Amino acid sequence: GFYNRDIGIISYSKVAKELIKYLNNFKNNIWLYDPYIKKEKLRNLNIRKASLEDIFTNCDIISLHAPLIEDTRNMIRKEHFEMMKQNATFINTARGQIINQNDLLDVFKSRKDLLAVLDVTYPEPLPKDSELYKMKNVIISPHIAGSLGDEIQAMGELMYNELNNYLTAGNLEYEITEQQFKIMA
């Protein structure tokens, strides 16, 4: 559940901001790891700035939203998974290469109390013989987080509206700048 829990968010991305708004409706304690965000910016947002170690040690649910850049490649490793609270859940909807999947596999084999929900993997898709498919405490979805039912139609409508806005007014509401693209690549 998502009520009155300690929830760790890794990276203050656009998706994470929306998730935090949603989670704050359920009296959650939000912990945030993002080395680029100043503590002052979070002061009125009911968010506690934290280290990765704080998040993995204290949070019931950990949700990864970091971009894949050189600094984040294999950022989440065995020592982080080993720190997780009993019965904690780790969710990755960011990029598969941000976590060390072999480390996750090692820890989650021995810690049956943990749950991993992986919307992204590396490689994607995983090889058919990947051990991750066989694990009862690992759920793998096909890189479609938030894309169920009407959400798929909503994505199409957003794309159509963005294209129409650009063609008629020359504006983009969801423009990705060259600098942002470099961060995401």
Backbone as a printed PyTorch tensor [residue, N CA C, xyz], in Angstrom:
tensor([[[  0.8030,  -1.1860,   0.0000],
         [  0.0000,   0.0000,   0.0000],
         [  0.8490,   1.2530,   0.0000]],

        [[  0.2090,   2.3620,  -0.2700],
         [  0.8850,   3.6530,  -0.3460],
         [  0.3060,   4.6340,   0.6610]],

        [[ -0.0550,   4.1790,   1.8540],
         [ -0.5830,   5.0750,   2.8620],
         [  0.3410,   5.1030,   4.0640]],

        [[  0.7550,   6.3170,   4.4490],
         [  1.5840,   6.5260,   5.6320],
         [  2.8430,   5.6600,   5.6130]],

        [[  3.5420,   5.6920,   4.4960],
         [  4.7520,   4.8940,   4.3160],
         [  5.9530,   5.8110,   4.1310]],

        [[  7.1310,   5.2390,   4.3170],
         [  8.3700,   5.9330,   3.9770],
         [  8.7040,   5.5340,   2.5490]],

        [[  8.6910,   6.5140,   1.6590],
         [  8.8930,   6.2430,   0.2330],
         [ 10.1130,   7.0200,  -0.2480]],

        [[ 11.0510,   6.2870,  -0.8380],
         [ 12.2620,   6.8830,  -1.3680],
         [ 12.1480,   7.1100,  -2.8630]],

        [[ 12.4510,   8.3090,  -3.2830],
         [ 12.4410,   8.6700,  -4.6970],
         [ 13.8810,   8.9940,  -5.0780]],

        [[ 14.3500,   8.3450,  -6.1310],
         [ 15.7080,   8.5920,  -6.5930],
         [ 15.6250,   9.4090,  -7.8770]],

        [[ 15.9890,  10.6900,  -7.7680],
         [ 16.0110,  11.6980,  -8.8290],
         [ 14.6970,  12.4720,  -8.8570]],

        [[ 14.8290,  13.7770,  -8.8660],
         [ 13.6830,  14.6890,  -8.8740],
         [ 13.3190,  15.0320, -10.3170]],

        [[ 12.9610,  14.0090, -11.0760],
         [ 12.6130,  14.1690, -12.4880],
         [ 11.1790,  14.6700, -12.6270]],

        [[ 10.7520,  14.9210, -13.8640],
         [  9.3710,  15.3480, -14.1080],
         [  8.3770,  14.2940, -13.6370]],

        [[  8.6620,  13.0350, -13.9210],
         [  7.7790,  11.9530, -13.4820],
         [  7.7730,  11.8650, -11.9620]],

        [[  8.9370,  11.9740, -11.3540],
         [  9.0300,  11.9140,  -9.8920],
         [  8.2320,  13.0430,  -9.2440]],

        [[  8.2670,  14.2260,  -9.8060],
         [  7.5080,  15.3540,  -9.2490],
         [  6.0150,  15.0350,  -9.2150]],

        [[  5.5090,  14.4670, -10.2970],
         [  4.0870,  14.1080, -10.3490],
         [  3.7770,  12.9760,  -9.3610]],

        [[  4.6650,  12.0140,  -9.2640],
         [  4.4790,  10.9170,  -8.3210],
         [  4.4430,  11.4380,  -6.8880]],

        [[  5.3230,  12.3550,  -6.5670],
         [  5.3690,  12.9300,  -5.2160],
         [  4.0580,  13.6500,  -4.8930]],

        [[  3.5080,  14.4020,  -5.8520],
         [  2.2150,  15.0670,  -5.6310],
         [  1.1490,  14.0360,  -5.2730]],

        [[  1.1230,  12.9590,  -6.0260],
         [  0.1500,  11.8890,  -5.7930],
         [  0.3600,  11.2530,  -4.4220]],

        [[  1.5910,  10.9030,  -4.1140],
         [  1.8900,  10.2120,  -2.8550],
         [  1.6330,  11.0750,  -1.6330]],

        [[  1.7910,  12.3800,  -1.7490],
         [  1.5400,  13.2670,  -0.6170],
         [  0.0710,  13.2830,  -0.2020]],

        [[ -0.8200,  12.8420,  -1.0820],
         [ -2.2410,  12.7390,  -0.7350],
         [ -2.5060,  11.6320,   0.2830]],

        [[ -1.5410,  10.7540,   0.4760],
         [ -1.7340,   9.5940,   1.3460],
         [ -0.8390,   9.6430,   2.5870]],

        [[ -0.4770,  10.8520,   3.0100],
         [  0.2980,  11.0660,   4.2350],
         [  1.5880,  10.2560,   4.2750]],

        [[  2.2890,  10.1960,   3.1800],
         [  3.5590,   9.4790,   3.1200],
         [  4.7150,  10.3820,   3.5120]],

        [[  5.7840,   9.7700,   3.9800],
         [  7.0410,  10.4610,   4.2390],
         [  7.9170,  10.2580,   3.0080]],

        [[  8.1610,  11.3310,   2.2840],
         [  8.9110,  11.2440,   1.0350],
         [ 10.3800,  11.5660,   1.2990]],

        [[ 11.2450,  10.6450,   0.9230],
         [ 12.7000,  10.8160,   1.0040],
         [ 13.1860,  10.9720,  -0.4350]],

        [[ 14.0670,  11.9280,  -0.6900],
         [ 14.5300,  12.1860,  -2.0600],
         [ 16.0470,  12.1750,  -2.1210]],

        [[ 16.5550,  11.4020,  -3.0660],
         [ 17.9840,  11.4770,  -3.3920],
         [ 18.0960,  12.1230,  -4.7600]],

        [[ 18.7470,  13.2660,  -4.7930],
         [ 19.0860,  13.9410,  -6.0370],
         [ 20.2010,  14.9270,  -5.7150]],

        [[ 21.4240,  14.6280,  -6.1440],
         [ 22.5550,  15.4900,  -5.7790],
         [ 22.4870,  16.8900,  -6.3940]],

        [[ 21.6040,  17.1050,  -7.3540],
         [ 21.5320,  18.3960,  -8.0280],
         [ 20.4770,  19.3310,  -7.4350]],

        [[ 19.6800,  18.8350,  -6.5100],
         [ 18.6170,  19.6420,  -5.9150],
         [ 19.0830,  20.2050,  -4.5760]],

        [[ 18.9020,  21.4930,  -4.3970],
         [ 19.2480,  22.1480,  -3.1370],
         [ 18.1480,  21.9000,  -2.1110]],

        [[ 18.5530,  21.6970,  -0.8740],
         [ 17.6230,  21.4200,   0.2180],
         [ 16.5510,  22.5110,   0.3360]],

        [[ 16.9400,  23.7640,   0.0950],
         [ 16.0170,  24.8900,   0.2040],
         [ 14.8360,  24.7530,  -0.7540]],

        [[ 15.0770,  24.2020,  -1.9250],
         [ 14.0170,  24.0460,  -2.9290],
         [ 12.9270,  23.0920,  -2.4460]],

        [[ 13.2760,  22.1810,  -1.5500],
         [ 12.3420,  21.1720,  -1.0660],
         [ 11.6340,  21.5830,   0.2160]],

        [[ 11.9990,  22.7150,   0.7790],
         [ 11.5370,  23.1270,   2.1070],
         [ 10.0160,  23.0630,   2.2580]],

        [[  9.2650,  23.5720,   1.3210],
         [  7.7990,  23.6210,   1.4400],
         [  7.0890,  22.4790,   0.7100]],

        [[  7.8270,  21.4510,   0.3520],
         [  7.2400,  20.3770,  -0.4490],
         [  7.0370,  19.0670,   0.3140]],

        [[  7.2650,  19.0490,   1.6100],
         [  7.1090,  17.8350,   2.4090],
         [  8.0080,  16.7050,   1.8840]],

        [[  9.2550,  17.0630,   1.5750],
         [ 10.2280,  16.1050,   1.0620],
         [ 11.4950,  16.2070,   1.8960]],

        [[ 12.0310,  15.0690,   2.2770],
         [ 13.2820,  15.0200,   3.0360],
         [ 14.4150,  14.6720,   2.0770]],

        [[ 15.3950,  15.5540,   1.9520],
         [ 16.5770,  15.2700,   1.1270],
         [ 17.4070,  14.2110,   1.8430]],

        [[ 17.8320,  13.1950,   1.1120],
         [ 18.4990,  12.0500,   1.7380],
         [ 19.5900,  11.4950,   0.8360]],

        [[ 20.4520,  10.7080,   1.4230],
         [ 21.4630,   9.9800,   0.6490],
         [ 20.8440,   8.6810,   0.1400]],

        [[ 21.5050,   8.0490,  -0.8130],
         [ 21.0370,   6.7400,  -1.2690],
         [ 20.9770,   5.7590,  -0.1030]],

        [[ 21.9830,   5.8140,   0.7510],
         [ 22.0350,   4.9030,   1.8920],
         [ 20.8490,   5.1270,   2.8220]],

        [[ 20.4870,   6.4000,   3.0620],
         [ 19.3140,   6.7090,   3.8910],
         [ 18.0550,   6.0990,   3.2910]],

        [[ 17.8980,   6.2540,   2.0000],
         [ 16.7030,   5.7520,   1.3270],
         [ 16.6270,   4.2340,   1.4040]],

        [[ 17.7120,   3.5560,   1.0720],
         [ 17.6650,   2.0920,   1.0760],
         [ 17.5300,   1.5190,   2.4870]],

        [[ 18.0070,   2.2300,   3.4780],
         [ 17.9300,   1.7620,   4.8650],
         [ 16.5640,   2.0290,   5.4900]],

        [[ 15.9220,   3.1390,   5.1260],
         [ 14.7350,   3.5900,   5.8410],
         [ 13.4120,   3.4760,   5.1070]],

        [[ 13.4280,   3.2660,   3.8190],
         [ 12.1850,   3.3580,   3.0550],
         [ 11.5380,   2.0050,   2.7930]],

        [[ 10.2030,   2.0080,   2.8350],
         [  9.4100,   0.8150,   2.5460],
         [  9.3260,   0.5770,   1.0450]],

        [[  9.2980,   1.6690,   0.2990],
         [  9.1880,   1.6120,  -1.1580],
         [ 10.2360,   2.5630,  -1.7260]],

        [[ 10.9750,   2.0860,  -2.7230],
         [ 12.0120,   2.8890,  -3.3620],
         [ 11.7050,   2.9180,  -4.8560]],

        [[ 11.5820,   4.1180,  -5.4090],
         [ 11.2140,   4.2700,  -6.8080],
         [ 12.3080,   5.0420,  -7.5430]],

        [[ 12.8580,   4.4310,  -8.5650],
         [ 13.9930,   4.9870,  -9.3020],
         [ 13.5200,   5.7510, -10.5380]],

        [[ 13.9650,   7.0230, -10.6490],
         [ 13.5630,   7.8970, -11.7620],
         [ 14.7380,   8.6390, -12.3740]],

        [[ 15.9530,   8.2050, -12.1390],
         [ 17.1570,   8.9070, -12.5920],
         [ 17.3720,   8.7460, -14.0950]],

        [[ 17.9900,   9.7500, -14.7250],
         [ 18.3580,   9.6150, -16.1350],
         [ 19.5910,   8.7210, -16.2520]],

        [[ 19.7620,   8.1060, -17.3890],
         [ 20.9560,   7.3080, -17.6310],
         [ 22.0500,   8.2290, -18.1660]],

        [[ 22.9770,   8.5700, -17.2930],
         [ 24.1630,   9.3330, -17.6510],
         [ 25.3540,   8.5670, -17.0830]],

        [[ 26.5340,   8.9720, -17.4110],
         [ 27.7140,   8.2310, -16.9470],
         [ 27.7370,   8.0910, -15.4220]],

        [[ 27.3370,   9.1330, -14.7090],
         [ 27.3430,   9.0950, -13.2400],
         [ 26.3120,   8.1330, -12.6540]],

        [[ 25.2690,   7.7940, -13.4150],
         [ 24.2210,   6.9190, -12.8730],
         [ 24.3320,   5.4730, -13.3440]],

        [[ 25.1870,   5.2090, -14.2940],
         [ 25.3490,   3.8280, -14.7820],
         [ 25.8440,   2.9440, -13.6270]],

        [[ 25.1000,   1.8630, -13.3290],
         [ 25.4000,   0.9490, -12.2070],
         [ 25.4460,   1.6720, -10.8610]],

        [[ 24.6620,   2.7270, -10.7310],
         [ 24.6400,   3.5040,  -9.4950],
         [ 24.0590,   2.6970,  -8.3300]],

        [[ 23.0700,   1.8630,  -8.6150],
         [ 22.4270,   1.0680,  -7.5680],
         [ 23.0400,  -0.3310,  -7.6190]],

        [[ 23.7100,  -0.6800,  -6.4970],
         [ 24.5020,  -1.9050,  -6.4640],
         [ 24.1220,  -2.7890,  -5.2710]],

        [[ 24.8470,  -3.8640,  -5.1510],
         [ 24.5860,  -4.8680,  -4.1280],
         [ 24.4490,  -4.2680,  -2.7330]],

        [[ 25.3760,  -3.3840,  -2.3740],
         [ 25.3330,  -2.8240,  -1.0210],
         [ 24.0330,  -2.0630,  -0.7550]],

        [[ 23.4500,  -1.4640,  -1.7930],
         [ 22.1690,  -0.7720,  -1.6160],
         [ 21.0460,  -1.7770,  -1.3920]],

        [[ 20.9850,  -2.7990,  -2.2310],
         [ 19.9290,  -3.8100,  -2.0810],
         [ 20.0400,  -4.5310,  -0.7380]],

        [[ 21.2530,  -4.7550,  -0.2680],
         [ 21.4530,  -5.4270,   1.0170],
         [ 20.9500,  -4.5790,   2.1830]],

        [[ 20.9280,  -3.2640,   2.0360],
         [ 20.4810,  -2.3530,   3.1010],
         [ 18.9670,  -2.3030,   3.2420]],

        [[ 18.2410,  -2.8010,   2.2660],
         [ 16.7910,  -2.6100,   2.2400],
         [ 16.1190,  -3.1680,   3.4880]],

        [[ 15.0970,  -2.4200,   3.9380],
         [ 14.2910,  -2.8380,   5.0750],
         [ 13.6010,  -4.1590,   4.7670]],

        [[ 13.2340,  -4.8700,   5.7920],
         [ 12.4740,  -6.1050,   5.6030],
         [ 11.1590,  -5.7770,   4.9030]],

        [[ 10.8070,  -6.5920,   3.9180],
         [  9.5590,  -6.4730,   3.1410],
         [  9.4830,  -5.2020,   2.2950]],

        [[ 10.6110,  -4.6020,   1.9700],
         [ 10.6270,  -3.3950,   1.1510],
         [ 10.4550,  -3.7400,  -0.3320]],

        [[ 10.0660,  -2.7360,  -1.0960],
         [  9.8550,  -2.8790,  -2.5400],
         [ 10.7500,  -1.8970,  -3.2810]],

        [[ 11.3910,  -2.3730,  -4.3420],
         [ 12.2150,  -1.5350,  -5.2160],
         [ 11.5410,  -1.4940,  -6.5840]],

        [[ 11.3370,  -0.2820,  -7.1130],
         [ 10.6760,  -0.0960,  -8.4100],
         [ 11.6250,   0.6480,  -9.3380]],

        [[ 11.8260,   0.1160, -10.5450],
         [ 12.6450,   0.8110, -11.5370],
         [ 11.8210,   1.0600, -12.7870]],

        [[ 11.4880,   2.3340, -13.0200],
         [ 10.8310,   2.7460, -14.2610],
         [ 11.7330,   3.6850, -15.0480]],

        [[ 13.0060,   3.7520, -14.6660],
         [ 13.9540,   4.6900, -15.2960],
         [ 14.6750,   4.0080, -16.4600]],

        [[ 15.8330,   3.4560, -16.2020],
         [ 16.6420,   2.7630, -17.2020],
         [ 17.2930,   1.5560, -16.5380]],

        [[ 17.3750,   0.4550, -17.2700],
         [ 17.9200,  -0.7820, -16.7280],
         [ 19.3710,  -0.6910, -16.3140]],

        [[ 20.1600,   0.0950, -17.0260],
         [ 21.5940,   0.1750, -16.7480],
         [ 21.9350,   0.9760, -15.4960]],

        [[ 20.9490,   1.5960, -14.8820],
         [ 21.2100,   2.3550, -13.6640],
         [ 21.4250,   1.4070, -12.4780]],

        [[ 20.8210,   0.2420, -12.5560],
         [ 21.0380,  -0.7380, -11.4920],
         [ 21.9540,  -1.8490, -12.0030]],

        [[ 22.6560,  -2.4690, -11.0690],
         [ 23.4380,  -3.6450, -11.4150],
         [ 22.5190,  -4.8460, -11.2220]],

        [[ 21.9910,  -5.3740, -12.3250],
         [ 21.0170,  -6.4550, -12.2590],
         [ 21.5820,  -7.7210, -11.6450]],

        [[ 22.8610,  -8.0080, -11.8590],
         [ 23.4610,  -9.1880, -11.2340],
         [ 23.4630,  -9.0510,  -9.7190]],

        [[ 23.7320,  -7.8410,  -9.2380],
         [ 23.6800,  -7.6000,  -7.8000],
         [ 22.2610,  -7.7530,  -7.2680]],

        [[ 21.2930,  -7.2150,  -8.0030],
         [ 19.8960,  -7.3690,  -7.6040],
         [ 19.5400,  -8.8500,  -7.5290]],

        [[ 19.9280,  -9.5880,  -8.5410],
         [ 19.6600, -11.0240,  -8.5890],
         [ 20.2520, -11.7340,  -7.3740]],

        [[ 21.5020, -11.4490,  -7.0570],
         [ 22.1640, -12.0810,  -5.9100],
         [ 21.4340, -11.8000,  -4.6060]],

        [[ 21.1030, -10.5450,  -4.3760],
         [ 20.4620, -10.1750,  -3.1110],
         [ 19.0390, -10.7080,  -3.0410]],

        [[ 18.2840, -10.5760,  -4.1100],
         [ 16.8830, -10.9820,  -4.0840],
         [ 16.7100, -12.4980,  -4.0570]],

        [[ 17.7150, -13.2390,  -4.4450],
         [ 17.6850, -14.7040,  -4.2860],
         [ 17.7010, -15.0770,  -2.8130]],

        [[ 18.5060, -14.3720,  -2.0470],
         [ 18.6360, -14.7070,  -0.6270],
         [ 17.6370, -13.9530,   0.2500]],

        [[ 17.1260, -12.8260,  -0.2230],
         [ 16.1650, -12.0240,   0.5560],
         [ 14.7800, -12.1600,  -0.0690]],

        [[ 14.1060, -13.2310,   0.2430],
         [ 12.7700, -13.5000,  -0.3250],
         [ 11.7240, -12.4970,   0.1560]],

        [[ 12.0430, -11.7490,   1.2200],
         [ 11.1050, -10.7590,   1.7460],
         [ 11.0350,  -9.5020,   0.8760]],

        [[ 12.0160,  -9.3010,   0.0220],
         [ 12.0620,  -8.1100,  -0.8280],
         [ 11.2740,  -8.3370,  -2.1050]],

        [[ 10.7970,  -7.2390,  -2.6940],
         [ 10.1000,  -7.2930,  -3.9700],
         [ 10.7290,  -6.2750,  -4.9110]],

        [[ 10.9880,  -6.6830,  -6.1430],
         [ 11.4670,  -5.7650,  -7.1880],
         [ 10.4300,  -5.7310,  -8.3010]],

        [[ 10.0970,  -4.5350,  -8.7310],
         [  9.2090,  -4.3320,  -9.8710],
         [ 10.0490,  -3.6070, -10.9160]],

        [[ 10.3500,  -4.3040, -11.9970],
         [ 11.2590,  -3.7830, -13.0160],
         [ 10.4900,  -3.5380, -14.3120]],

        [[ 10.2450,  -2.2840, -14.6030],
         [  9.6110,  -1.9290, -15.8670],
         [ 10.6570,  -1.8200, -16.9680]],

        [[ 11.9130,  -1.6880, -16.5630],
         [ 13.0240,  -1.6030, -17.5060],
         [ 14.1130,  -2.5670, -17.0560]],

        [[ 14.8310,  -3.0860, -18.0170],
         [ 15.9230,  -4.0220, -17.7430],
         [ 17.0620,  -3.7170, -18.7050]],

        [[ 18.1660,  -4.3990, -18.4870],
         [ 19.2550,  -4.3210, -19.4480],
         [ 19.8520,  -5.7100, -19.6060]],

        [[ 19.8330,  -6.2420, -20.8080],
         [ 19.2620,  -5.6510, -22.0260],
         [ 17.7400,  -5.6980, -21.9700]],

        [[ 17.1590,  -5.0350, -22.9480],
         [ 15.7180,  -4.9940, -23.0350],
         [ 15.3090,  -5.4520, -24.4260]],

        [[ 14.5750,  -6.5340, -24.5420],
         [ 14.1060,  -7.4020, -23.4670],
         [ 15.2330,  -8.2920, -22.9340]],

        [[ 14.9770,  -8.8630, -21.7690],
         [ 15.9370,  -9.8010, -21.1810],
         [ 16.0180, -11.0640, -22.0300]],

        [[ 17.1410, -11.7680, -21.9710],
         [ 17.1950, -13.0670, -22.6490],
         [ 16.1220, -13.9970, -22.0770]],

        [[ 15.5960, -14.8650, -22.8930],
         [ 14.5050, -15.7560, -22.4700],
         [ 14.8770, -16.6230, -21.2810]],

        [[ 16.1710, -16.9060, -21.1080],
         [ 16.5960, -17.7740, -20.0030],
         [ 17.0380, -16.9910, -18.7590]],

        [[ 16.7450, -15.7040, -18.6980],
         [ 17.1440, -14.8880, -17.5470],
         [ 16.5150, -15.4400, -16.2680]],

        [[ 17.3120, -15.5350, -15.2310],
         [ 16.8310, -16.0060, -13.9290],
         [ 15.7920, -15.0710, -13.3340]],

        [[ 15.8180, -13.8210, -13.7270],
         [ 14.8540, -12.8570, -13.1850],
         [ 13.4220, -13.2880, -13.4750]],

        [[ 13.1810, -13.9230, -14.6240],
         [ 11.8360, -14.3880, -14.9690],
         [ 11.3350, -15.4510, -13.9900]],

        [[ 12.2300, -16.2000, -13.4050],
         [ 11.8630, -17.3350, -12.5500],
         [ 11.6530, -16.9450, -11.0930]],

        [[ 12.0300, -15.7580, -10.7300],
         [ 11.9850, -15.3490,  -9.3300],
         [ 10.5870, -14.8720,  -8.9380]],

        [[ 10.1030, -15.3710,  -7.8090],
         [  8.7670, -15.0030,  -7.3370],
         [  8.7180, -13.6060,  -6.7380]],

        [[  9.8720, -13.0690,  -6.3620],
         [  9.8920, -11.7350,  -5.7620],
         [ 10.3940, -10.6610,  -6.7390]],

        [[ 10.3430, -10.9750,  -8.0390],
         [ 10.6880, -10.0050,  -9.0840],
         [  9.5590, -10.0010, -10.1130]],

        [[  9.0160,  -8.8260, -10.3500],
         [  7.9700,  -8.6540, -11.3580],
         [  8.5690,  -7.8410, -12.4930]],

        [[  8.4340,  -8.3440, -13.7150],
         [  8.9840,  -7.6500, -14.8810],
         [  7.8270,  -7.2560, -15.7920]],

        [[  7.7610,  -5.9780, -16.1320],
         [  6.7780,  -5.5050, -17.0950],
         [  7.5300,  -5.0130, -18.3340]],

        [[  6.8510,  -4.9560, -19.4650],
         [  7.5430,  -4.6630, -20.7350],
         [  7.7460,  -3.1850, -21.0510]],

        [[  8.3340,  -2.4220, -20.1240],
         [  8.6400,  -1.0090, -20.3290],
         [  7.3900,  -0.2160, -20.7280]],

        [[  6.3490,  -0.3930, -19.9390],
         [  5.0960,   0.3180, -20.2140],
         [  4.5210,   0.9580, -18.9570]],

        [[  5.3540,   1.3620, -18.0290],
         [  4.8610,   1.9380, -16.7770],
         [  3.8450,   3.0400, -17.0620]],

        [[  2.7110,   2.9340, -16.4360],
         [  1.6680,   3.9420, -16.6090],
         [  0.9160,   3.8300, -17.9170]],

        [[  1.1830,   2.7990, -18.7020],
         [  0.5630,   2.6790, -20.0210],
         [ -0.4150,   1.5060, -20.0550]],

        [[ -1.4800,   1.6540, -19.3080],
         [ -2.5140,   0.6230, -19.2840],
         [ -3.8520,   1.2570, -19.6290]],

        [[ -4.6720,   0.5420, -20.3450],
         [ -6.0240,   1.0100, -20.6460],
         [ -6.0500,   2.3750, -21.2930]],

        [[ -6.7670,   3.2980, -20.6450],
         [ -6.9690,   4.6310, -21.1960],
         [ -5.6920,   5.4580, -21.2810]],

        [[ -4.6510,   5.0690, -20.5220],
         [ -3.3960,   5.8250, -20.5600],
         [ -2.7700,   5.7910, -21.9560]],

        [[ -2.9400,   4.6920, -22.6660],
         [ -2.4020,   4.5850, -24.0200],
         [ -3.0880,   5.5960, -24.9270]],

        [[ -4.4030,   5.7230, -24.7950],
         [ -5.1320,   6.7260, -25.5740],
         [ -4.6780,   8.1280, -25.1820]],

        [[ -4.4620,   8.3550, -23.8970],
         [ -4.0080,   9.6660, -23.4370],
         [ -2.6550,  10.0220, -24.0400]],

        [[ -1.7450,   9.0530, -24.1440],
         [ -0.4390,   9.3160, -24.7570],
         [ -0.6040,   9.7260, -26.2130]],

        [[ -1.4830,   9.0440, -26.9320],
         [ -1.7420,   9.4020, -28.3280],
         [ -2.3240,  10.8010, -28.4600]],

        [[ -3.2570,  11.1380, -27.5690],
         [ -3.8550,  12.4740, -27.5880],
         [ -2.8200,  13.5520, -27.2770]],

        [[ -1.9570,  13.2910, -26.2980],
         [ -0.9010,  14.2580, -25.9720],
         [  0.0220,  14.4760, -27.1610]],

        [[  0.3740,  13.3910, -27.8310],
         [  1.2670,  13.4950, -28.9770],
         [  0.5940,  14.2820, -30.1130]],

        [[ -0.6800,  13.9770, -30.3710],
         [ -1.4190,  14.6890, -31.4110],
         [ -1.5160,  16.1810, -31.0780]],

        [[ -1.8820,  16.4970, -29.8310],
         [ -2.0170,  17.9020, -29.4240],
         [ -0.6860,  18.6420, -29.5180]],

        [[  0.3980,  17.9650, -29.1600],
         [  1.7230,  18.5990, -29.2360],
         [  2.0860,  18.9030, -30.6890]],

        [[  1.8450,  17.9470, -31.5740],
         [  2.1260,  18.1540, -32.9980],
         [  1.2450,  19.2800, -33.5520]],

        [[ -0.0360,  19.2580, -33.2350],
         [ -0.9610,  20.2950, -33.7070],
         [ -0.5460,  21.6720, -33.1910]],

        [[ -0.1570,  21.7550, -31.9200],
         [  0.3090,  23.0160, -31.3310],
         [  1.5400,  23.5300, -32.0610]],

        [[  2.4470,  22.6380, -32.3850],
         [  3.6660,  23.0340, -33.0890],
         [  3.3530,  23.5220, -34.5130]],

        [[  2.4890,  22.7850, -35.2100],
         [  2.1770,  23.1420, -36.5910],
         [  1.3670,  24.4320, -36.6950]],

        [[  0.5150,  24.6910, -35.7110],
         [ -0.3190,  25.8920, -35.7890],
         [  0.3030,  27.1150, -35.1280]],

        [[  1.0050,  26.9210, -34.0180],
         [  1.5360,  28.0710, -33.2750],
         [  3.0550,  28.0800, -33.1760]],

        [[  3.6900,  26.9880, -33.5740],
         [  5.1440,  26.9210, -33.4970],
         [  5.6730,  26.7020, -32.0930]],

        [[  4.8070,  26.3170, -31.1760],
         [  5.1960,  26.1000, -29.7840],
         [  5.1650,  24.6180, -29.4220]],

        [[  5.9780,  24.2700, -28.4570],
         [  5.9530,  22.9240, -27.8980],
         [  5.7800,  23.0380, -26.3870]],

        [[  4.7440,  22.4280, -25.8740],
         [  4.5260,  22.4440, -24.4280],
         [  5.5060,  21.5040, -23.7220]],

        [[  5.8790,  20.4170, -24.3730],
         [  6.7430,  19.4050, -23.7660],
         [  8.0810,  19.3030, -24.4920]],

        [[  8.6020,  20.4330, -24.8960],
         [  9.8550,  20.4660, -25.6410],
         [ 11.0060,  19.8810, -24.8160]],

        [[ 11.8310,  19.1120, -25.4810],
         [ 13.0610,  18.6080, -24.8720],
         [ 14.2050,  19.3420, -25.5550]],

        [[ 14.9260,  20.1150, -24.7660],
         [ 16.0390,  20.8930, -25.3140],
         [ 17.2280,  19.9860, -25.6010]],

        [[ 18.1730,  20.5050, -26.3600],
         [ 19.3840,  19.7340, -26.6620],
         [ 20.1200,  19.3610, -25.3730]],

        [[ 20.1570,  20.2810, -24.4100],
         [ 20.8250,  19.9970, -23.1290],
         [ 20.1020,  18.8700, -22.3800]],

        [[ 18.7590,  18.9020, -22.3340],
         [ 18.0150,  17.8440, -21.6830],
         [ 18.2340,  16.4930, -22.3800]],

        [[ 18.2800,  16.5230, -23.7080],
         [ 18.4870,  15.2970, -24.4580],
         [ 19.8460,  14.6720, -24.1360]],

        [[ 20.8650,  15.5080, -24.0100],
         [ 22.2020,  14.9930, -23.6640],
         [ 22.1810,  14.3100, -22.3160]],

        [[ 21.4140,  14.8410, -21.3730],
         [ 21.3110,  14.2350, -20.0490],
         [ 20.6000,  12.8820, -20.1380]],

        [[ 19.5890,  12.7900, -20.9980],
         [ 18.8080,  11.5590, -21.1030],
         [ 19.5020,  10.4870, -21.9330]],

        [[ 20.3760,  10.8710, -22.8300],
         [ 20.9710,   9.9010, -23.7530],
         [ 21.8610,   8.9070, -23.0500]]])
